[in-house]
Amino acid sequence: MAFSDDLLDSHAALWDAQKAHPFVGELAEGSLDEAAFRHWVEQDYRYLLDYARTFAIAGVRARDETTMTRLLGIAHTTLATELDLHREFAADYGLAPGDLETVEKTPTCVAYTNYLLRVAHQGSFAEISAAVYPCGQGYLDIADHMATIATDDHRYTPFIEKYTSDEFRETVAWMRAFVNECAEEYPGERDAMRTAFERSARLEAAFWEMAYTRESWPV
């Protein structure tokens, strides 16, 4: 079994919990509260800026040109393409890009982005591959699940289309291969990779809850 598949199989409960979350189901049906979706847009915008930074740092640390090019390319695509979807959604709420950049991160967003950046700077190269993998594979799997629930087009259809697109599938396939290559090249890092994968997967699940409950700082 490929290491990436082993990670997914051993954390199937986390995947199931995300698919069963009301944010996911209501978004797929088009009934999600607009305030909850706006909260997701604002926080995910801030998250993706640091997600792109994580890939950029990984690209700098890569030893070969091909991997370096791909990692930096994902960072660029995140900034130039994926964030465009968030800007389009934000415009529906009268928010400009400058407004999104000044949004204060919630505790969950801070925890997730700080974790990714710490791994990027201080973790092994193999750990980075495992830390970023749950976001890519998770959004693909959850969007595929949403597509089976959605019956008609609605205001959130572009979300489902984005994360089930051929382009996004290809990126996730590369991320999966990246995890497998790192596991083969650095077998001594497999336990650390498991830890990194689980932490990010748990934070992914927490992110849906954060958006649904419109989490804010208690004080």
DRENROTI-674530 format. One record per residue (C-alpha): residue in three letters; x, y, z. Coordinates in steps of 0.5 Angstrom, whole numbers, padded with zeros to 4 digits, always signed. Each point is the difference from the previous one (the first is absolute). Layout:
BEGIN
ALAXYZ
...
END
This chain:
BEGIN
MET+0000+0000+0000
ALA+0003+0007-0002
PHE+0001+0004+0006
SER-0005+0005-0002
ASP-0005-0005+0000
ASP+0002-0003+0007
LEU-0001+0007+0003
LEU-0007+0001-0003
ASP-0002-0007+0002
SER+0003+0001+0007
HIS-0004+0007+0001
ALA-0006-0002-0003
ALA-0004+0002+0006
LEU+0002+0007-0001
TRP-0002+0000-0007
ASP-0007-0002+0001
ALA-0001+0005+0006
GLN+0002+0005-0005
LYS-0005-0002-0006
ALA-0005-0001+0006
HIS+0001+0007+0002
PRO-0006+0005-0001
PHE+0004+0005-0003
VAL+0001-0005-0006
GLY-0007-0003+0000
GLU-0003+0007+0000
LEU+0005+0003-0005
ALA-0001-0006-0005
GLU-0008+0001+0001
GLY+0001+0008-0001
SER-0004+0001+0006
LEU+0007+0002+0004
ASP-0001+0007+0004
GLU+0003+0005-0004
ALA+0003+0003+0007
ALA+0004-0007+0001
PHE+0002+0000-0007
ARG+0003+0007+0000
HIS+0004-0002+0006
TRP+0003-0006-0003
VAL+0002+0005-0006
GLU+0003+0005+0004
GLN+0004-0005+0004
ASP+0002-0005-0005
TYR+0002+0006-0004
ARG+0005+0002+0006
TYR+0002-0008+0000
LEU+0001-0001-0007
LEU+0005+0006+0000
ASP+0004-0004+0005
TYR-0001-0006-0003
ALA+0003+0003-0006
ARG+0006+0002+0004
THR+0001-0007+0002
PHE+0001-0003-0007
ALA+0004+0006-0001
ILE+0005-0002+0006
ALA+0000-0007-0002
GLY+0002+0002-0008
VAL+0006+0004+0003
ARG+0002-0007+0004
ALA-0001-0004-0006
ARG+0006-0004-0002
ASP-0002-0001-0007
GLU-0002+0005-0006
THR-0007-0004-0001
THR-0002+0000+0007
MET+0002+0007+0001
THR-0004+0002-0006
ARG-0006-0004+0001
LEU+0000+0003+0008
LEU+0001+0007-0002
GLY-0006-0001-0006
ILE-0005-0002+0005
ALA+0002+0006+0004
HIS-0001+0004-0006
THR-0007-0003-0002
THR-0002+0001+0007
LEU+0001+0007+0000
ALA-0002+0001-0007
THR-0006-0004-0001
GLU-0003-0003+0006
LEU+0000+0006+0004
ASP-0004+0003-0006
LEU-0006-0004+0002
HIS+0000+0002+0007
ARG+0001+0008-0003
GLU-0006-0002-0005
PHE-0004-0003+0006
ALA+0002+0006+0005
ALA-0002+0005-0006
ASP-0007-0003+0002
TYR+0000+0003+0007
GLY+0003+0007-0002
LEU+0007-0002+0002
ALA+0006+0002-0004
PRO+0007-0004+0000
GLY+0002+0006+0005
ASP-0005-0002+0004
LEU+0002-0007+0000
GLU+0007+0001+0002
THR-0002+0004+0006
VAL-0005-0006+0003
GLU+0003-0002+0007
LYS+0001-0007+0000
THR-0004-0005+0005
PRO+0003-0004+0005
THR-0001-0006-0004
CYS+0003+0003-0007
VAL+0006+0003+0005
ALA+0001-0007+0002
TYR+0000-0003-0007
THR+0004+0005-0003
ASN+0005+0000+0005
TYR+0001-0007+0000
LEU+0001+0000-0007
LEU+0005+0005+0000
ARG+0004-0003+0006
VAL+0001-0007-0004
ALA+0002+0004-0006
HIS+0005+0004+0004
GLN+0002-0006+0005
GLY-0002-0006-0002
SER+0003-0005-0005
PHE-0002+0000-0008
ALA-0004-0006+0001
GLU-0004+0003+0006
ILE-0002+0006-0005
SER-0002-0005-0005
ALA-0005-0003+0005
ALA-0002+0006+0003
VAL-0003+0003-0006
TYR-0003-0006-0003
PRO-0006+0000+0004
CYS-0003+0006-0002
GLY+0001-0002-0008
GLN-0002-0007+0001
GLY-0006+0002+0005
TYR-0003+0006-0004
LEU+0000-0005-0007
ASP-0003-0006+0004
ILE-0005+0005+0004
ALA-0002+0004-0007
ASP-0001-0007-0003
HIS-0005-0002+0006
MET-0003+0007-0001
ALA-0001-0001-0007
THR-0004-0007+0001
ILE-0005+0004+0005
ALA-0001+0007-0005
THR-0006-0001-0004
ASP+0000+0007-0003
ASP+0004+0006-0001
HIS+0000+0005+0005
ARG+0005+0006+0003
TYR+0005-0005+0002
THR+0000-0005-0006
PRO+0007+0004-0002
PHE+0003-0003+0007
ILE-0002-0007-0002
GLU+0003+0001-0008
LYS+0006+0003+0003
TYR+0002-0006+0004
THR-0002-0005-0005
SER+0003+0003-0006
ASP+0005-0004-0004
GLU+0006+0005+0002
PHE-0001-0001+0007
ARG+0000-0007+0000
GLU+0006+0000-0004
THR+0003+0004+0006
VAL-0002-0005+0005
ALA+0002-0006-0004
TRP+0007+0004+0000
MET+0000+0001+0008
ARG-0002-0007+0001
ALA+0006-0002-0004
PHE+0004+0005+0003
VAL-0002-0004+0007
ASN+0002-0007-0003
GLU+0007+0003-0002
CYS+0002+0003+0006
ALA-0003-0006+0004
GLU+0005-0005-0004
GLU+0006+0005+0000
TYR-0001+0001+0007
PRO-0002-0006+0003
GLY+0002+0002+0007
GLU-0005+0006+0000
ARG-0006-0004-0001
ASP-0002+0001+0007
ALA+0001+0007+0000
MET-0004+0001-0007
ARG-0006-0004+0004
THR+0000+0005+0005
ALA+0000+0006-0004
PHE-0005-0003-0005
GLU-0005-0001+0006
ARG+0001+0007+0003
SER-0001+0003-0006
ALA-0006-0005-0001
ARG-0003+0002+0007
LEU+0001+0007-0002
GLU-0004-0001-0006
ALA-0006-0002+0003
ALA+0001+0005+0005
PHE+0000+0005-0005
TRP-0007-0002-0003
GLU-0003+0001+0007
MET+0003+0007+0001
ALA-0003+0002-0006
TYR-0007-0003+0002
THR+0000+0003+0007
ARG+0003+0007-0003
GLU+0006-0001+0006
SER+0003+0006+0003
TRP+0004+0002+0005
PRO-0003-0001+0007
VAL+0003+0007+0002
END
